[in-house]
Amino acid sequence: MAKLKSSKYIFVVGGVMSSVGKGITCSAIARILQSKGYRVATIKCDMYVNIDAGTIRPTEHGEVFVGEDGIEADQDLGNYERFTDNNCTAENYITTGQVYQEVIRKERNLEYGGEDVEVVPDIPNEIIRRIKLAVRKNKADITVIEIGGTVGEYQSLLFLEAGRMMKLKYPDDVAFVLVSYLPIPKKIGEMKTKPTQYAARTLNSAGIQTDFIICRAERPLDEPRRDRLAVFCSIEKGNAISAPDLDSIYELPVVFEKEHLGDKILDKLNLKAKQNDLKEWKKLVKNIKNSKKEIKIGIVGKYFGTGNFTLADSYISVIEAIKHACWHHKRKPQLTWIDSEEYEKNPSKIKELSQYNGIIVPGGFGSRGIEGIIKAIRYVREHKIPYLGLCYGMQLATIEIARNVVGLKKANSLEIDPKTPHPVIHLNPYQKKNIQNKSYGATMRLGAYPCVLKPESLSYQAYETRKIQERHRHRYEFNDLYKDKLEKAGVRFAGICPSNNLVEIIELTNHPWFVGVQFHPEFKSRPLRPHPLFRDFIAACIKAK
Ligand code: GLN
């Protein structure tokens, strides 16, 4: 593909309130522009001072998404990857903390040549430098930059300032998109544009005129309101784009294309579509709509319903991976969150698990609710219900088998019981050191590691290749001292990391489909390419039914 004369940038900002789907909007725009023949990168700018999302509680801020390179990022990078199928790396994720850390590092190294270092322009300049770094790394023609938060917030100002400065320097290469919310108050019954008008003006006061407004609302945008937004927010009439609530987020590129958003954005950037190829995506949307027969999947974890985010946000990649796999089999997933602590309080309740076609135990940390999860794993093992354990779900399955099949009653992970006589899940020396030194940020086993599969395994059947690569995020590991005992109890060590010999996958030889993986396959599932393990897990669920 020939390189463009100049790189193009689309800044996406939010108005009125948060959680209106800026990340999905960026992802959908990126997908459309790809379908028109351009190489598109996506960047998330987060306002917090944290260096990355690794130290942030997912129950309040959503899932920590892990990249191939081990970056622990905001969950929006997961949306970007699912929509664009481009792998994100550290360059695609910018936080206030990273920006200040670098500016201060340069200052200490005399890299500002004796000048004083100012918040403006030195901070926005560092943001711009990072954006350009991502453009180069991704070899992008067009880069979509999502600015977290909502316009008017004090903390997003320096990122807006970076956008303003870029527009000034490259007027033909920068476009702005405001994603706003248009409420329909119950008593009034009509859609109100005023809050969006205020948001556009707040953006004006930061020196930015938006080019497009994505109008998130319960219902589609009508003509009078398109007119009003155009006049009051100074945009072309066709640039107020309707974005009503949808059954599936994956419909959004198709909805945007009905309004020719892709061509309008290209026009703003002085580009033309080289092709129009949204065929596969449209097929996906149709397939989702036609997947009507339900399949019941239970996700067993501890109760996490605190903070602003719900369970669905903490495990968004797991949920999306289940959906992708279900749609592949033309099934509609019916997901139930099962609070494992219920099984600790009321052990007979465990029988309810028999109503599910399959059970997943996702990743997690700490000891609360763990005994309940172990009870659940015992039930699905004994009742031959298909099981997929993800990270903690693999470790806890190992503990369950060690206790109830091998007979090591006090088997445990050192994370849960540091004094256990049978640490079937333990810490490597380098991780012991990290914990002793209280070195927590970005010190887990992170990012992609190779894994070699046993040919006779369920995993090999799924992947159809011996060597795979999957993403990790955990501190604890399987303890090789217990390998023989577990193998005799029916465990197959189906996947081993060739560089360090660590156990990455356990399976049961005497069960229809029981797989626990030390990694997080959910991060690599795509709507057009479901992850092989999730795909085969759902196939096993269908068969078991
Ligand atoms: N708590 C476990 C560990 O640190 C598992 C982590 C996870 O599930 N992501 O090893």
Residues whose N, C-alpha, C, O or C-beta is under 5 A from the ligand:
A	BS01	LIG	G363 G364 F365 G366 L390 C391 Y392 R473 H474 R475 Y476
